[in-house]
């Protein structure tokens, strides 16, 4: 009888264990990890995701498999991660678009910031404005003059409605007092392709994803959206150089998990990212792409996101920026 009671008690205790407790008890990770990139291949988010996947795999001892899930400016893939089992086996690359703009100021984001657990900011980088090589301007001041003389004539491509690149385009129009037509895409890759092909006039993007095309002559770099000029392109103006004061936003990319991941798993992910970001070859590769390696703790990354949400809300209100087409 005593044995039966003990077995019954043990069964009740096992049944009462939550899934999170069960996950925490496993030796994480014991199977491949899915890393969702919420944009099409070829953009900065995709480049960063693939760059860290291999070293992260080696540190964790399990494959980190990149999966592109584009759509709705990054909301589609990010929403899927928000709903994923919080076991550490589904992660995403968070961006200013997906972690600040959508949950902070978008009218219908499909998810909230409290559905995520930021792990580490991987890197930040300059935003850029580039045009088709045939565009009749060779610097920002000439571009602004052309746009002022032709309101509504020219088009700009971005990685989607509500994305950071859309916000950059809207902010540029407000700061320069010009009018353009927004053409949204499922990611920076297809947007860039159409600017190079002449279907769209210009592109707001991040330097790493367009750098190869800029260096190869497929795109003409006219402006850098960053606090200072980029060392590799010293003749290219910042927005402030062209008189657009305060227009200095950088882009960033970080590793993010669903909320409620067990603390032991979150700790292991944080420690693994610290190890990855300390590797000289990872930092060198990021710098070659035009990015600045960061690396941060979950607490630091969350504080950064919360601060930028507050700043973005102020920007949208002051400039009356619309996030819907």
KOLFIVEX-13926 format. One record per atom (N, C-alpha, C): x, z, y; residue in one letter. Coordinates in pm, whole numbers, plus 32768, in hexadecimal, padded with zeros to 4 digits. Layout:
<nodes>
XZYA/...
</nodes>
This chain:
<nodes>
805380007F87X/800080008000X/80568000807EX/80C18053807DX/8118805A80F1X/81597FD3810FX/81817F8E80A3X/81BF7F0C80B6X/815D7EAA80F4X/80DE7EB180C3X/80777E5780F7X/805F7E6F818AX/80587EF281B0X/80447F14823DX/80B87EE48293X/81307EF38260X/81A57EC682ACX/81A17E2F82C1X/817D7DE78255X/81747D568261X/81087D2D82C4X/80997D7582C2X/802B7D56831CX/80557D6E83AFX/809A7DE083C3X/80C97DFF844AX/812D7D97847CX/81877D708422X/81E97D0A8447X/81A77C868469X/813F7C65841EX/80F67BE78438X/80B37BEB84C0X/80787C6084E0X/80377C6C8563X/809C7C5E85D5X/81107C9C85C4X/81787C93862BX/81A97C05863DX/81BA7BBE85CFX/81E67B3385D7X/817F7ADD861BX/80FE7AF785FCX/80947AA88638X/80887AC286CEX/80AC7B3D86F7X/809F7B618784X/81107B2B87DAX/817A7AF9879BX/81E97AC287E9X/81BC7A468834X/81D77A4288B6X/81B579CA8903X/8215795A88E0X/81EF78DD88FBX/824A786E88E1X/82CE787E892CX/82C878B689A7X/834378C689F4X/83A2792889B1X/836979938977X/83BD79F48931X/83FF79B388BAX/83B179628872X/83E7791E87FEX/845878BF8827X/844278758898X/84AA781A88C6X/8529786688E9X/851678DB892BX/858979278959X/85DD795988E5X/859B796B8871X/85E279A087FFX/8636793587B7X/861978B787D0X/8667784E8791X/86EF783F87D4X/874878008790X/87CD77E687C7X/87C477658817X/87A077708895X/878E76FC88EBX/881576BE8910X/881E7637890BX/87BD75D788D6X/87DB75B68844X/877375A287F7X/8786757E876AX/875174F3874CX/873274A687B6X/8708741A87A7X/872273D1882BX/8717734D882EX/8732730288A9X/86D9732C891EX/870E731D8996X/86C973408A11X/86A172BE8A59X/862972BA8A8BX/85F572458AD2X/8606725B8B69X/864E71FE8BABX/866272048C3BX/861371948C7EX/85A671B88CBEX/854D71558CFCX/858271308D87X/859C70B18D9AX/85BD70798E1FX/853D70388E52X/8501706E8EBDX/847D703E8EE6X/847E6FBD8F39X/84E36F6B8F26X/84ED6EEB8F6CX/85236E818F0DX/85156E038F36X/85476D948EE6X/85E06D978EDEX/861A6D578E79X/86AD6D518E6EX/86EB6D0E8EE9X/87656D378F09X/87B06CF58F73X/87B76D3D8FF7X/87606DA2900BX/87636DED9088X/87C06E659080X/87CC6EAE90EFX/88286F2090F4X/87FF6F8D9091X/877D6FA69082X/874F700D9024X/87796FEB8F97X/876B6F6E8F72X/87926F408EEDX/88296F4D8ED9X/88766F278F3EX/89086F2F8F36X/89356FC08F22X/88FC701B8F6FX/892170A88F63X/88F870E08EDCX/887F70BE8EAFX/885070EF8E2DX/88AA70C38DBBX/88D070468DBDX/892570128D50X/89B470468D5CX/89E070618DD6X/8A6770928DE8X/8A78711F8DACX/8A1271748DBCX/8A2071FD8D89X/89F3720C8CF9X/89A771AC8CC4X/897071BA8C3DX/89DD71CA8BD4X/8A4571798BDBX/8AAE717F8B75X/8AFD72028B78X/8B32722B8BEEX/8B7A72AB8BEEX/8B2273228BCEX/8AA3731D8BF6X/8A47738A8BD5X/8A2E73908B3FX/8A26731A8B00X/8A1773148A6EX/8A8B73588A28X/8B03733D8A58X/8B7A73768A19X/8B7F740E8A29X/8B5A743E8A9FX/8B5D74CF8AB7X/8AF375178A64X/8A7B74DC8A5BX/8A0E751D8A12X/8A137504897BX/8A5C749E8951X/8A66748088C3X/89EF7436888BX/899C73FC88E2X/892A73AB88B9X/891D73348917X/88E672C688E5X/88D5724F8937X/8874726A89AAX/889672398A20X/883B723A8A92X/881471A88AA8X/879871888A88X/876870FD8A86X/871C70DF8B07X/874E707E8B54X/870F70578BD2X/86986FFC8BB6X/8628701D8BF5X/85AF6FCB8BE8X/85786FAC8C72X/85726F2C8C97X/85396F048D17X/84A26F028D0FX/84616F4B8D68X/83CF6F538D6BX/83A56F3E8DFCX/83A36EC08E27X/83896EA38EB5X/82F46E968ED1X/82D46E998F53X/824A6E868F7FX/82236EED8FE6X/81CC6EC49045X/81966F1B90ADX/82066F5C90FEX/82706F11911AX/82DC6F44916CX/832B6FB5912FX/83206FC790ABX/836670339066X/8309709F9034X/828B709D9061X/822B71069039X/820470FE8FA6X/820070858F6EX/81D170758EE5X/822B70C08E82X/82AC70A28E86X/830970E48E2AX/831771788E46X/8317719D8EC6X/8325722A8EEBX/82AC727A8EBFX/823572418ECCX/81BB72858E9FX/81BF729E8E09X/81F6723E8DBFX/8200724E8D2DX/825972C58D0AX/82C672D58D54X/831F73478D3AX/82DC73CA8D61X/828C73C88DCCX/824474418DF5X/81E774728D86X/81B174158D39X/815274398CCDX/8197744D8C47X/821A74348C40X/8262743C8BC0X/826E74CC8B90X/828574DB8B0EX/829C755F8AD3X/8318759D8B16X/830E76188B48X/838076558B8DX/83E7768F8B2DX/842376388ADFX/848076658A78X/851076368A91X/852675EF8B00X/85AC75C18B20X/85D0753B8AE3X/857174FD8A9DX/858E747C8A5CX/855874058AACX/851674208B1CX/84EC73B78B78X/851773E08C03X/856F73928C40X/85A473AD8CC4X/859073318D1BX/85AB733E8D9BX/85A272C98DF4X/860C72D28E60X/862772608E9EX/867A725D8F15X/861D72688F8EX/862672D78FD5X/85D572EC904BX/861772B290C6X/85C7727F9121X/85F97241919CX/85AE727C9214X/85D77256928BX/858E727F9303X/84FD724E92F8X/84EB71D692C2X/8463719F92B3X/840E71F69258X/8443721091DFX/83F072519178X/83E672E89186X/844B732891C4X/844B73B991CEX/842973EF925AX/8430739892BFX/841473C59347X/839B737D9382X/83A172F89386X/833772AC93CAX/82B372B59380X/82B2729692FEX/8233729592B5X/81F2731F92AEX/82357386927BX/81F274089273X/81E3744D92FAX/82337423935DX/8230746693DEX/81D0742C9443X/81C873A6944CX/817A736894B8X/811E72F7948BX/812A72C89411X/80D5725993E4X/8046728C93D0X/7FE1723D93F9X/7F56726C93EDX/7F23727A935EX/7F5C72309300X/7F2F72399274X/7FA572299216X/7FFA728F920AX/8076728291BEX/806672829126X/7FFE72C190F2X/7FED72C69061X/803673399020X/80827387906EX/80C773FD903AX/80F4745290B1X/812274CC9094X/8151752590FDX/81DF755390DDX/822575839141X/82AF75AE9131X/82BC762190CDX/8255767790C6X/825E76EA906AX/825076C28FD7X/824076418FBCX/823F76118F31X/82CB75ED8F00X/833176088F53X/83B975E38F2FX/841A76578F40X/8488764D8EF6X/84F676AD8EFFX/8575765F8F1FX/859F765A8F9FX/861B76138FC2X/869376528F7CX/86EB75FD8F45X/8761762D8EFDX/87DD76238F54X/87F975AC8F89X/8871759A8FDBX/88677519902DX/888F752190ABX/889E74A990FDX/8920746690D0X/891773E990A6X/898C73A29070X/89E1736690E0X/89A0731D913BX/89EC72D591A2X/899272B09216X/89CF72A2928BX/8987726692FBX/89D171E99328X/898F7199937BX/89C9711793A0X/898770E1941DX/89CB70859463X/898E704994D9X/891C6FEA94B3X/88B76FE89507X/88516F7F9500X/88826F0A9555X/88506E949535X/887E6E1E957FX/880B6DC095A0X/88226D6B9602X/87C76CFE9623X/88186C7E9614X/87EB6C2895B9X/88306BA995A1X/87CC6B3795ACX/87FF6AC095CBX/87A86A4C95DDX/87DA69D79589X/87856974957CX/87AF68F7953FX/882068BC9596X/888668819559X/88F9684E95A7X/88D467EC9616X/886267A89608X/883B6746966DX/87F0678496E3X/87D7680696DDX/878A6846974AX/87D6683997CEX/878F6817983CX/87D167FC98BDX/87FB6879990BX/884868D098CAX/887F6946990CX/88F9697398BDX/895E69A69904X/89D969D098C2X/89F96A6498D5X/89A36AAA991EX/89B16B3B992CX/89296B76994FX/89226BF99954X/88A26C3C996BX/88656C1999F2X/88B66C129A59X/88816BF59ADDX/88446B6A9AE3X/88866B099AA4X/884E6A829AA0X/87CD6A809A4DX/87CC6ACB99DEX/87536AD3998AX/86DE6B0999DAX/86F36B779A21X/86856BB49A6EX/86526B529AD7X/86AC6B089B16X/86836AA59B7BX/862C6A389B3DX/86526A089AC5X/860469A19A80X/857A69D79A5BX/85746A529A29X/84F56A8D9A01X/84996AA69A79X/84D16AD09AE7X/84806AE79B60X/84446A659B94X/848F69F89B84X/845E69769BB4X/83F869389B56X/83EF696C9ADCX/839569329A77X/8349699F9A2BX/82F269EB9A70X/82AB6A599A2DX/82536A2899BAX/82656A689945X/82136A4898D0X/823E69CC9884X/82A8698998AFX/82D2690D986DX/8326692897F0X/837D698C97F8X/83DF69A2978DX/83B36A0E972BX/83E76A0396B1X/83BE6A5D9644X/84336AB49614X/84106B2995DEX/84776B7E95A2X/84496BAB9518X/84A56BA894B9X/84896BCE942EX/84B66C5D9415X/846B6CA493BFX/84916D2C9397X/84716D409303X/84986DB592D1X/84806DD69244X/83F46E0B922BX/839A6E02928EX/83106E279276X/82D26E7492E9X/824D6E7392EDX/82036EBD9354X/82206F529347X/82466F9193B6X/8262702093B6X/82EE7044938AX/833F6FE19361X/83C96FFD9338X/841C701E93B3X/84957053939CX/84ED706F940CX/850A6FF0945BX/85146F7E9415X/85316F01945BX/84BC6ED594B2X/84436EF09485X/83CD6ED594D8X/83D16F2E9554X/83F26FAE9541X/83FA700B95B2X/84666FDE9615X/84D76FAD95DFX/85416F7C9637X/85106F06968AX/84C86EAB964AX/84936E389692X/84316E6096FFX/83D86EBE96DFX/83766EED9742X/83BD6F3797B3X/84216F89978FX/846C6FD397F5X/84B96F749850X/84F36F0C9815X/853E6EAA9864X/84E16E6598C8X/846C6E3C989BX/840E6DF998F5X/83E76E549969X/83CF6ED49949X/83A86F3399B2X/841A6F4D9A13X/84946F5F99DEX/85076F7F9A32X/85316F089A89X/85296E8E9A51X/85536E169A9AX/84E26DD59AE7X/84676E069AD2X/83F06DCE9B14X/83E06D3A9AF1X/83E16D1E9A6DX/83CD6C969A3CX/83606C9799D1X/83316C2099AEX/82C86C139949X/82F26BB098DFX/82EF6BDE985FX/830F6B8897EDX/82A26B989784X/82A96B46971BX/82486B4C96AEX/828C6B859632X/82516BEB95F8X/828A6C2C9581X/82636BE29502X/82C66BC494AEX/82AF6B86942BX/82E46BE693C0X/828B6C31937CX/82B96C939318X/82D26C549290X/83336C8B9246X/83546C5C91C0X/83556CD59160X/836F6CB990DFX/83736D23907BX/83FC6D689073X/84596D3B90C4X/84DE6D7590C6X/85376D279124X/85AE6D5E9140X/86096D1C919CX/86416C9B9162X/86506C9390DCX/86866C1A909DX/86346B9E90BDX/85B26B9D909DX/85616B2790BDX/85516B119153X/854F6B7C91A2X/85476B6C9233X/85C26B239268X/86346B4E923AX/86B46B119264X/86BA6A7E923AX/868C6A6091C3X/869069D69191X/8641697891ECX/85CD69A6921CX/857B694F9272X/85B4694292FEX/85FB69A7932DX/863F699893B0X/86B2693493A2X/86FC693D9337X/876968DE931FX/87336851930EX/86BD684592D1X/868267C292BAX/863A678A9333X/862B67DA939CX/85ED67A99417X/855767BC941FX/851A67FB93BAX/848A681293BFX/846568819422X/84C268DE9436X/84AF694C9495X/852B694F94EFX/851A697D956CX/8586697295CCX/85F069DF95C1X/85C56A5B95A8X/86266AC995AAX/86016B359547X/865E6B939535X/86516BF894CCX/86836C7E94FFX/86356CE694E7X/86666D6F94F8X/86876DA1946DX/87006DD4945AX/872F6DF893D5X/879A6E6393E2X/87D56E89936EX/88476EE3936EX/88C56E909352X/89336EB9938DX/89AC6E6A9386X/89D76E4792F6X/89D86EA69298X/8A096E839211X/89BD6E1191CFX/89396E0D91E0X/88ED6DA89198X/88FC6D1C91D3X/89246D129252X/89356C8E9290X/89C66C6A92ACX/8A226CC3928DX/8AAE6CB192B1X/8AEC6C319276X/8AD16C1791F6X/8B096BA091B5X/8ADB6B2191FBX/8A5B6B1C921FX/8A246AA59261X/8A586A9892F1X/8A6B6B099334X/8AA46B0793BBX/8B346AD393B6X/8B826B0A935BX/8C0E6AE0934FX/8C1B6A4F9323X/8BBA6A1F92D5X/8BBE699692A3X/8B8169309301X/8B47695D9370X/8B0D690193D1X/8A7C68E093BBX/8A3D691D9357X/89AF6902933EX/8954694793A1X/898569B193E1X/893C69F89449X/89996A0E94BFX/895F6A159536X/89AD6A3195B0X/89896ABD95DFX/89EC6B1695DFX/89D76BA19607X/89D86BAC969FX/89686BDC96D7X/895E6BE69769X/89616C76979BX/89336CD59748X/892B6D5E977AX/89396DC6970DX/89716E389732X/89816EA996D7X/892D6F1D970CX/88DD6F5896B4X/88896FC996DCX/88CB704696A4X/8927707D96F2X/897870F096C9X/89B6712B9748X/89EB71A59741X/8A2471E497B8X/8A9E719C97F1X/8AE77152979DX/8B60710E97CBX/8B6D70879786X/8BC0703097BEX/8BD96FAE9781X/8C1C6FC096F9X/8C046F5F96A3X/8C406F62961EX/8CCD6F2C9628X/8D2C6F7495EEX/8DB96F5195FAX/8DD76EC295CDX/8D916E969565X/8DA96E11952EX/8D726DA19588X/8D146DC595E1X/8CD96D61963BX/8CDF6D9796CBX/8D566DA39701X/8D656DE59784X/8D246D9C97F9X/8D096D1B97EAX/8CCC6CCF9857X/8C336CD39855X/8BF96D0D97ECX/8B676D1297E0X/8B326D8E9827X/8AD86D799885X/8AA26DE598D7X/8A4B6E469886X/8A4C6EC498B2X/89E56F219886X/896B6F0998E1X/88F96F4198BBX/88836F34990FX/889A6F779997X/88E26FE59997X/88FE70299A16X/89586FD59A6FX/89B56F899A32X/8A096F2D9A81X/89B46EC89ACDX/89436EA29A90X/88EB6E3E9ACDX/88856E7D9B2CX/88936F009B43X/883A6F439BA2X/87C36F899B66X/87B86F899ADFX/87466FCA9A9DX/876E705A9A7AX/876970B29ADBX/879B71399ACEX/874C718A9A66X/879571D69A15X/8757722D99B1X/873371E8992FX/874E71679926X/872A711A98AEX/87A571179853X/87B871819803X/8833718F97B5X/881C71B79723X/87A471A796EFX/878371D99669X/87DB719E95FBX/880671F7959EX/884B71CC9525X/87E971D094B0X/880871849448X/87BD718C93CBX/880871E8936BX/87C17223930AX/8804727192A2X/87BB7260921DX/8801728491B1X/87CD72739129X/87F672EC90D7X/879573299094X/87B373A29048X/876B73A78FC2X/879C73FF8F6BX/875E74118EE8X/86EF74778EF4X/867974548EBDX/860274A88EC9X/85BC74B28E41X/858B752A8E21X/854175438DA6X/84B175698DC9X/845575658D69X/83CF759A8D82X/83D676318D9BX/837576658DE3X/836F76F68DFAX/835D773F8D76X/838277BE8D76X/836F78188D03X/83C977FA8C8CX/843577AF8CA3X/849A77A28C3AX/84D2782E8C20X/84E678558BA1X/851C78DA8B83X/859D78F68BD0X/85B079708C00X/862979918C4CX/86AA796E8C03X/86AD79828B7FX/872779648B34X/874778CF8B37X/86DF787C8B32X/86F277EB8B38X/871C77C18BC5X/86DB77FB8C29X/86FE77DC8CB4X/878F78028CD0X/87B978748C9CX/884378A08CAFX/88A4783E8C6EX/8882780F8BF7X/88DB77B38BB1X/88E5772E8BFBX/887576FE8C30X/887676828C7DX/88CA76928CFCX/88B977038D40X/8905771C8DBAX/899A77248D9FX/89BF776B8D35X/8A4C77758D10X/8A8576ED8CE9X/8A36769F8CA1X/8A63761A8C76X/8A7B75C08CF0X/8A1F75C68D52X/8A3075738DCAX/8AA975A08E1CX/8AC376218E1FX/8B3B76528E64X/8BB976188E26X/8BB976128DA1X/8C2C75DC8D59X/8C3975468D72X/8BC875008D70X/8BC9746F8D88X/8BFC74518E15X/8BCA749A8E79X/8BED747E8F04X/8C7D74A68F25X/8CBA74F58ECFX/8D46751B8EE4X/8DA774B58EAAX/8D7474548E5EX/8DCB73F18E1FX/8DFD738B8E86X/8E80737B8E92X/8EB8731D8EF7X/8E84728F8EE8X/8E6F72628E6BX/8E4371D88E58X/8DB371C48E88X/8D60722C8E7DX/8CD772238EAEX/8CD7721E8F46X/8D2372738F85X/8D2A72769017X/8D6471F3904DX/8DCA71C19009X/8E0871439034X/8DA670CF902AX/8D5B70CB8FBDX/8CFA705F8FABX/8C8B70659015X/8C5D70DC9035X/8BF870EB909EX/8C2E70B99123X/8CA970DD9141X/8CE670B291BFX/8CF9701C91C4X/8D196FDF9152X/8D276F4E914CX/8CA26F09916BX/8C346F4A9148X/8BAF6F139163X/8B876F2391F5X/8BD36F759240X/8BAF6F9092CAX/8B61701192DAX/8B6270659272X/8B1970E39273X/8B7971599284X/8B4471C792B5X/8B91724292C5X/8B6872A6925AX/8BC272CB91FEX/8B9E732B9195X/8B7873B191D3X/8B0E73EE919DX/8AE0746E91D1X/8AEF74DA9166X/8A8E74E3910CX/8A8F754F90A9X/8A5D75CE90EDX/89F2760990BAX/89BB768290F7X/897276D1908CX/8958774E90AAX/890C77A3904DX/887877849059X/882777AB8FF6X/879677979002X/875D77D89081X/878E784F90A2X/875C78959119X/877F78489198X/87F8781791A1X/882377CB9216X/87D677499224X/87C0770691B3X/877B768691B5X/86E8769991DEX/86A7770091AAX/861C771B91CFX/8611773B9264X/866E778B9299X/866B77AD9327X/867C7730937DX/86D376D49352X/86E67657939BX/86657606939EX/862575FA932BX/85A875AD9323X/853C75E9937CX/852C766C9376X/84C676AE93C6X/84DF769B945BX/855E76A29484X/8581768C9510X/856175FE953CX/857C759D94E5X/856475129509X/84CF74EF950AX/8480753394B6X/83EF751F94BAX/83BA75489543X/83E975BA9574X/83BE75EA95F7X/83E575879665X/84607554965FX/849074F596C3X/8442747296BCX/842374449642X/83DC73C79631X/834D73D09666X/830E74439652X/828674569687X/8285744A971FX/82EA7483975DX/82F6747A97EEX/830B73EA981AX/836273A197D2X/837F731597F3X/830272BF97EAX/82B772CC977EX/823E727C9769X/81D7729797D5X/81C9731697F9X/8168733B9860X/8191730798E8X/8210731A990BX/823F72F19990X/823C725999A2X/825D720F9937X/8265717D9942X/81E87137990FX/8186718898E2X/8107715098B3X/811D70E2984AX/8173710097E8X/8196709F9781X/812B709B9715X/8100702496F1X/809D70139686X/80E36FFD9601X/80B77045959AX/80F370379514X/80986FEA94B7X/80376FA694EAX/7FDE6F539499X/7FD56EC994D8X/7FCB6E65947FX/7FC06DDB94B0X/7F306DBD94D3X/
</nodes>
